[in-house]
Amino acid sequence: MKRSLSGIKPTGNLTLGNYIGALRNFKNYQDEYENFIFIADLHALTLPIEPSFLRNNTKDIVAFYLAAGLDPEKTTIFLQSDVSAHSELNSILINYLYMGELSRMTQFKDKSQKMNQNAIGLGLFAYPVLMCADILLYNADVVPVGEDQKQHVELCRDLVHRFNNRYNKELFTMPTPVIPKIGARIMSLSDPSKKMSKSDPKGDIFLKDDLNIIRKKIMSAVTDTGSDVYYDPINKPGISNLMMIYAALSDKTIEEVNEQFKDIHQYGTFKKIVADKVIEEIGPFQERYKAIINSDLIDKVLEEGAKKASYVANKTLSKVKKTVGLYVRKK
Ligand code: AQP
């Protein structure tokens, strides 16, 4: 059976962008693939973060995974920091990616340019190396991600070529990024030129927002001049973003949504339909989350997940160590 691997980093409150671009799709892989889904908590340390915030976000993500329909019997749900092989493979792979290619990563450029240039952590720069370790430890065939993570998976593909060629063996499986056709890049509701992002929350809808707040945020989303509702991301970015949200949550294509709204000539009416759709989906999701977040299910799932993930990851790590010439004692 082929493997799928994905994760979310607990850097903030999860947004509707994370839900549509990632979380909502994860359960689709658990019947077809051997599914590994983790919480990328080591990645969350790449920017300064309050410890209690990180801990709470981590618990939240486990509860969100379960509320989104991930079944621990079918999907291995685990914490990155529970599987030490991630850090160990990172220490090896860091020698096989180059500073030039890491400095060209869009996410690094975006995040680092907002920072004091003398205080950019090495971890932020080397973020894609750890992400390669995450993917390659499980020999993942597919990596479901939103648009912004595609570049990192492509860098990982370069690393696989380089590593396998250097040692003349197919040690690592070539991963393929899987980007949702609809909703791979949900934009901010207050500035549709910017991605909705949990660590830079402007115009975000959070998955834990009160439903009334969600409605208010959608009703006051920035729109464009005019009153017709059609998809045109260049000239109507605000309306197009709301259409994208609606399409993703209705499992419809943009063409179908264009057709559905062609006779609506009032943004207010359109926004109300979008708000109803978001609430129809997020309302029951929040109820499931509330039933899980204070139960002992979270620790049980993580404990079981750590065992299963470590077993697979340690096997790969051992092969890599032998391949690069590290001495591995017979057991
Ligand atoms: N706005 C978005 N639209 C669609 N997909 C999105 N994703 C993130 N934002 C959107 C997808 O969510 C998954 C988890 O992302 P991550 O936690 O690994 O970090 P990220 O990609 O950097 O997401 P954020 O929310 O912007 O986090 P911060 O602010 O911490 O960097 C990924 O599959 C991502 O593509």
Boltz pocket constraint, residues with backbone or C-beta under 6 A from the ligand:
constraints:
  - pocket:
      binder: B
      contacts: [[A, 7], [A, 8], [A, 9], [A, 10], [A, 11], [A, 12], [A, 15], [A, 16], [A, 17], [A, 18], [A, 19], [A, 20], [A, 21], [A, 22], [A, 23], [A, 40], [A, 144], [A, 145], [A, 146], [A, 147], [A, 148], [A, 149], [A, 183], [A, 184], [A, 185], [A, 186], [A, 187], [A, 195], [A, 196], [A, 197], [A, 198], [A, 199], [A, 200]]
      max_distance: 6.0
